[in-house]
């Protein structure tokens, strides 16, 4: 009996260890299987890029799982997820190669959730960069985003009737976030974050630009904020090159509310946000 229990314990330990070390499937394999499923069922691949920290991604999934929405989506789409853009502590959750596929589909700078609709031959029909200036819809929360998302469904769903599409969109209209009057602190914070996003894009363009064109040739070293944009009505901005692959920006509120700090990595991705003062 003791020998049996020992063997059973060892088997359970091996199973637990195996589960803990299991790695996510390579992104190309996930996509290949989804395209195959779409081909065999006459559907379209609805490929969603998400991450564990992404609240809007969770809201999108909740919408697609709603009892009134799920049957209609499943009848038209092979819904597939790829994990990308995880924090350093959770990089093991990412599907290897997911970031490359996201880039190929036009989502390198789009944020999350980003999604693309792919036909049964593996060709992209459309992606979520369907807002003006090719901005990403993300979770369809605003009126314009909901309208753009509906057009994507109309373009990509083979068998979804107008009535069924209206039923799907009814969920997003009903569950649209209620607008709130922003406080002066929140308004200033939002404006500063938008400014920092623009600075991050500016710094990344410097990094990838050749030296002969005044760039960093693959490095942030030498980057400086131009004098004319070091300060505006929202904040004063500072930049510190951490190393050739990372640069940190600090924005101090002109209104005295606090500061916002972010770090940009080698791919232009923003992270390690920190807030002080009333911004916390």
VMD Tcl script that draws the C-alpha trace (Angstrom):
set ca {
  {0.00 0.00 0.00}
  {2.81 2.41 0.91}
  {4.58 1.60 -2.34}
  {1.38 2.36 -4.27}
  {0.96 5.69 -2.50}
  {4.60 6.59 -3.19}
  {4.23 5.82 -6.90}
  {0.98 7.80 -7.02}
  {2.63 10.78 -5.30}
  {5.51 10.73 -7.77}
  {3.12 10.57 -10.70}
  {1.13 13.53 -9.39}
  {4.33 15.52 -8.80}
  {5.45 14.81 -12.35}
  {2.10 15.92 -13.75}
  {2.16 19.16 -11.72}
  {5.74 19.89 -12.80}
  {4.82 19.24 -16.41}
  {1.85 21.61 -16.19}
  {3.99 24.31 -14.60}
  {6.65 24.10 -17.30}
  {4.21 23.86 -20.22}
  {4.89 26.66 -22.65}
  {2.32 28.49 -24.76}
  {1.98 27.20 -28.30}
  {3.95 29.08 -31.00}
  {1.81 31.78 -32.58}
  {2.23 30.43 -36.10}
  {0.86 27.05 -35.04}
  {-2.12 28.68 -33.31}
  {-2.90 30.75 -36.39}
  {-2.43 27.80 -38.76}
  {-4.90 25.72 -36.73}
  {-7.40 28.59 -36.70}
  {-7.20 29.01 -40.49}
  {-7.68 25.27 -40.92}
  {-10.75 25.41 -38.66}
  {-12.13 28.35 -40.62}
  {-11.61 26.50 -43.90}
  {-13.37 23.36 -42.72}
  {-16.34 25.26 -41.23}
  {-16.71 28.08 -43.77}
  {-15.93 30.74 -41.18}
  {-13.55 33.68 -40.72}
  {-10.71 33.77 -38.20}
  {-11.26 36.46 -35.55}
  {-7.70 36.79 -34.23}
  {-7.42 38.79 -31.00}
  {-4.11 39.95 -29.53}
  {-4.32 40.46 -25.77}
  {-2.40 40.38 -22.48}
  {-3.14 39.50 -18.86}
  {-2.91 43.15 -17.74}
  {-5.28 44.46 -20.43}
  {-8.64 45.43 -18.92}
  {-10.17 46.40 -22.27}
  {-9.19 42.98 -23.62}
  {-11.15 41.34 -20.82}
  {-14.15 43.55 -21.59}
  {-14.02 42.54 -25.26}
  {-13.89 38.86 -24.33}
  {-16.83 39.35 -21.95}
  {-18.83 40.87 -24.79}
  {-18.06 38.03 -27.16}
  {-19.00 35.52 -24.42}
  {-22.34 37.16 -23.64}
  {-25.17 34.59 -24.04}
  {-26.91 36.76 -26.62}
  {-23.72 37.31 -28.62}
  {-21.66 34.13 -28.34}
  {-23.80 31.83 -30.57}
  {-23.79 34.40 -33.38}
  {-20.04 34.99 -33.15}
  {-19.25 31.26 -32.99}
  {-21.45 30.61 -36.04}
  {-19.36 33.02 -38.10}
  {-15.89 33.11 -36.59}
  {-13.10 30.90 -35.35}
  {-12.22 33.15 -32.40}
  {-8.54 32.82 -31.58}
  {-6.29 34.58 -29.07}
  {-2.57 35.31 -29.03}
  {-0.83 36.65 -25.92}
  {1.60 39.52 -26.57}
  {3.10 42.55 -24.81}
  {3.25 40.96 -21.36}
  {5.22 42.52 -18.51}
  {8.70 41.19 -17.72}
  {7.28 39.12 -14.86}
  {4.83 37.32 -17.16}
  {6.74 37.02 -20.43}
  {6.31 33.24 -20.23}
  {2.61 33.70 -21.01}
  {3.32 35.06 -24.49}
  {2.84 32.92 -27.57}
  {6.29 32.82 -29.22}
  {6.20 34.79 -32.46}
  {2.97 36.58 -31.56}
  {4.50 40.05 -31.71}
  {5.82 39.34 -35.22}
  {2.38 38.26 -36.46}
  {0.82 41.32 -34.84}
  {3.32 43.49 -36.71}
  {2.63 41.72 -40.01}
  {-1.08 42.38 -39.57}
  {-0.50 46.09 -38.94}
  {-0.76 46.18 -35.15}
  {2.79 47.00 -34.11}
  {1.83 50.42 -32.71}
  {-1.87 49.84 -32.14}
  {-2.06 48.87 -28.48}
  {-4.38 46.22 -27.07}
  {-6.77 44.73 -27.80}
  {-5.78 44.60 -31.44}
  {-7.59 42.18 -33.75}
  {-7.64 41.05 -37.34}
  {-10.10 39.11 -39.47}
  {-8.50 36.47 -41.67}
  {-10.14 34.36 -44.39}
  {-9.89 30.60 -44.82}
  {-6.86 31.03 -47.09}
  {-4.89 32.93 -44.46}
  {-5.37 36.36 -46.06}
  {-6.29 39.35 -43.88}
  {-9.72 40.81 -44.64}
  {-9.44 43.76 -42.24}
  {-7.97 44.77 -38.90}
  {-9.08 46.94 -36.01}
  {-7.14 49.98 -37.24}
  {-10.45 51.19 -38.64}
  {-10.73 54.60 -36.98}
  {-9.64 57.89 -38.60}
  {-5.89 58.05 -39.29}
  {-5.77 54.24 -38.94}
  {-6.22 54.36 -35.18}
  {-7.13 51.14 -33.38}
  {-10.72 50.59 -32.25}
  {-9.64 48.44 -29.32}
  {-12.74 47.79 -27.25}
  {-15.66 49.47 -29.06}
  {-16.77 51.86 -26.32}
  {-17.45 55.19 -28.02}
  {-20.20 55.74 -30.58}
  {-17.70 56.06 -33.45}
  {-15.82 52.92 -32.32}
  {-19.03 50.91 -32.14}
  {-19.94 52.01 -35.68}
  {-16.46 51.08 -36.96}
  {-16.65 47.66 -35.25}
  {-20.03 47.00 -36.85}
  {-18.56 47.72 -40.29}
  {-15.80 45.18 -39.59}
  {-18.40 42.54 -38.75}
  {-20.33 43.39 -41.88}
  {-17.19 43.03 -43.96}
  {-15.90 39.81 -42.38}
  {-18.86 37.67 -41.26}
  {-20.08 35.48 -44.10}
  {-23.40 34.40 -42.65}
  {-24.35 37.12 -40.17}
  {-27.67 38.71 -41.12}
  {-28.42 42.40 -40.55}
  {-30.74 41.45 -37.70}
  {-28.11 39.26 -36.07}
  {-25.44 41.94 -36.46}
  {-27.77 44.44 -34.79}
  {-28.19 41.98 -31.93}
  {-24.42 41.74 -31.46}
  {-23.97 45.50 -31.60}
  {-26.83 45.94 -29.14}
  {-24.60 44.48 -26.45}
  {-21.85 47.04 -27.02}
  {-24.31 49.94 -27.19}
  {-25.98 48.83 -23.97}
  {-22.66 48.28 -22.17}
  {-20.86 51.38 -23.40}
  {-19.02 53.09 -20.51}
  {-20.99 55.98 -19.09}
  {-19.26 59.32 -19.70}
  {-17.98 61.00 -16.55}
  {-17.14 64.61 -15.98}
  {-13.37 64.62 -15.60}
  {-11.84 66.46 -12.67}
  {-9.10 69.04 -13.34}
  {-6.56 66.55 -11.97}
  {-7.77 63.73 -14.25}
  {-7.93 66.04 -17.27}
  {-4.37 67.16 -16.71}
  {-3.22 63.58 -16.17}
  {-4.91 62.38 -19.38}
  {-3.39 65.24 -21.37}
  {0.09 64.48 -19.99}
  {-0.21 60.77 -20.83}
  {-1.19 61.71 -24.38}
  {1.84 64.02 -24.59}
  {4.10 61.22 -23.31}
  {2.71 58.84 -25.92}
  {3.68 61.34 -28.60}
  {7.15 61.78 -27.08}
  {7.60 58.00 -27.00}
  {6.79 57.77 -30.72}
  {9.17 60.67 -31.40}
  {12.00 58.97 -29.47}
  {11.40 55.63 -31.19}
  {11.61 57.29 -34.60}
  {14.97 58.72 -33.52}
  {16.13 55.24 -32.45}
  {15.37 53.56 -35.78}
  {16.59 56.45 -37.97}
  {20.11 56.05 -39.48}
  {22.91 58.19 -38.06}
  {23.39 59.99 -41.35}
  {19.79 61.18 -41.02}
  {20.30 62.40 -37.46}
  {19.05 59.24 -35.75}
  {20.38 56.80 -33.20}
  {20.88 53.86 -35.59}
  {19.28 51.36 -33.21}
  {19.99 53.24 -29.98}
  {18.34 55.92 -27.83}
  {21.78 57.29 -26.96}
  {22.00 60.95 -27.84}
  {18.26 61.59 -27.86}
  {17.16 64.98 -26.53}
  {13.74 66.57 -26.33}
  {13.60 69.54 -28.71}
  {13.46 72.84 -26.83}
  {10.13 73.84 -28.36}
  {8.33 70.83 -26.88}
  {10.08 70.63 -23.51}
  {7.11 72.41 -21.97}
  {3.49 73.07 -22.89}
  {0.27 73.99 -21.08}
  {0.16 70.55 -19.47}
  {3.64 69.78 -18.19}
  {7.39 70.20 -18.37}
  {9.16 67.18 -19.86}
  {12.53 65.55 -19.18}
  {14.26 62.61 -20.87}
  {16.91 60.30 -19.45}
  {18.60 57.62 -21.55}
  {18.79 54.57 -19.27}
  {20.79 52.55 -21.80}
  {20.83 52.19 -25.57}
  {17.57 50.20 -25.50}
  {15.62 52.16 -22.88}
  {14.71 55.79 -22.32}
  {12.73 57.28 -19.46}
  {10.46 60.32 -19.68}
  {9.24 62.40 -16.75}
  {6.42 64.91 -17.06}
  {5.84 67.36 -14.20}
  {2.43 69.00 -14.11}
  {2.44 72.76 -14.77}
  {-0.61 72.93 -12.48}
  {1.27 71.33 -9.60}
  {-0.76 68.13 -9.48}
  {2.22 65.75 -9.60}
  {4.31 63.91 -12.17}
  {4.10 60.97 -14.56}
  {7.07 58.76 -15.44}
  {7.27 56.13 -18.16}
  {10.00 53.99 -19.71}
  {10.22 53.12 -23.41}
  {11.90 49.88 -24.51}
  {13.74 48.89 -27.68}
  {10.51 48.23 -29.57}
  {8.95 51.56 -28.65}
  {6.69 49.91 -26.10}
  {5.71 52.03 -23.09}
  {5.78 50.61 -19.58}
  {6.77 51.02 -15.91}
  {4.35 53.89 -15.44}
  {4.76 55.76 -12.15}
  {2.64 58.55 -10.72}
  {3.29 61.04 -7.93}
  {1.23 63.63 -6.10}
  {-2.48 63.81 -6.88}
  {-1.97 61.60 -9.95}
  {-1.55 58.53 -7.73}
}
mol new
graphics top color blue
foreach p $ca { graphics top sphere $p radius 0.5 }
foreach p [lrange $ca 0 end-1] q [lrange $ca 1 end] { graphics top cylinder $p $q radius 0.2 }
display resetview
